[in-house]
């Protein structure tokens, strides 16, 4: 790539992107940099079942009365 031409001691093989584990739960994205860590579903354990009644993915619409001062 042109932007790295002439850069001293730059080795593209040593400075590229590294693979990471990415997972989702509800509307959240989790990026795990530790390749030895447990899977997200194992880490969360019973939490998804516990918070399911909160309906985190359900869009809520609230309206409030404006103040007339």
matplotlib code that plots the C-alpha trace (Angstrom):
import matplotlib.pyplot as plt

x = [0.0, 1.3, 0.9, 3.6, 6.1, 9.4, 8.5, 11.7, 11.6, 7.9, 7.0, 3.4, 3.3, 4.0, 1.7, -1.5, -4.9, -5.2, -8.2, -10.6, -13.7, -16.9, -20.3, -23.6, -26.3, -29.4, -28.4, -24.8, -21.7, -18.9, -15.3, -13.0, -9.2, -8.3, -8.3, -8.3, -11.4, -14.6, -17.4, -19.8, -22.8, -20.8, -19.7, -23.2, -24.6, -28.1, -28.1, -30.0, -32.9, -32.8, -33.0, -35.3, -38.4, -36.9, -37.3, -34.0, -34.5, -38.1, -38.3, -40.2, -41.8, -42.5, -44.3, -44.4, -46.5, -44.7, -44.4, -46.5, -44.9]
y = [0.0, 3.4, 5.0, 2.6, 3.0, 4.3, 3.7, 2.4, -1.0, -1.5, -5.2, -5.5, -9.1, -7.9, -5.0, -6.2, -6.8, -9.7, -12.0, -11.3, -13.1, -11.1, -12.1, -10.5, -10.7, -8.6, -5.3, -5.5, -6.4, -8.0, -8.0, -10.4, -9.9, -12.9, -16.0, -18.2, -16.7, -18.6, -18.1, -15.3, -17.6, -19.6, -16.4, -15.0, -18.2, -17.7, -13.9, -14.0, -15.8, -13.5, -10.3, -11.6, -10.2, -6.7, -6.9, -5.0, -5.3, -4.0, -0.4, 1.8, 5.1, 7.6, 10.9, 13.6, 16.6, 19.9, 22.4, 25.6, 28.2]
z = [0.0, -0.9, 2.6, 4.0, 1.2, 2.6, 6.3, 7.9, 9.5, 8.8, 8.4, 7.3, 8.5, 12.1, 12.1, 10.5, 12.1, 14.5, 14.8, 17.7, 18.9, 18.4, 19.8, 20.4, 23.1, 23.0, 21.3, 22.7, 20.7, 22.7, 21.4, 23.2, 22.8, 24.9, 22.6, 25.7, 27.4, 27.6, 25.1, 25.8, 26.3, 28.9, 30.6, 30.8, 32.2, 33.6, 33.0, 29.7, 31.4, 34.4, 32.4, 29.6, 31.4, 31.1, 27.3, 26.6, 22.8, 22.8, 21.6, 24.1, 23.3, 26.0, 25.8, 28.5, 28.9, 28.2, 30.9, 30.3, 32.5]

ax = plt.figure().add_subplot(projection="3d")
ax.plot(x, y, z, "-o")
ax.set_aspect("equal")
plt.show()
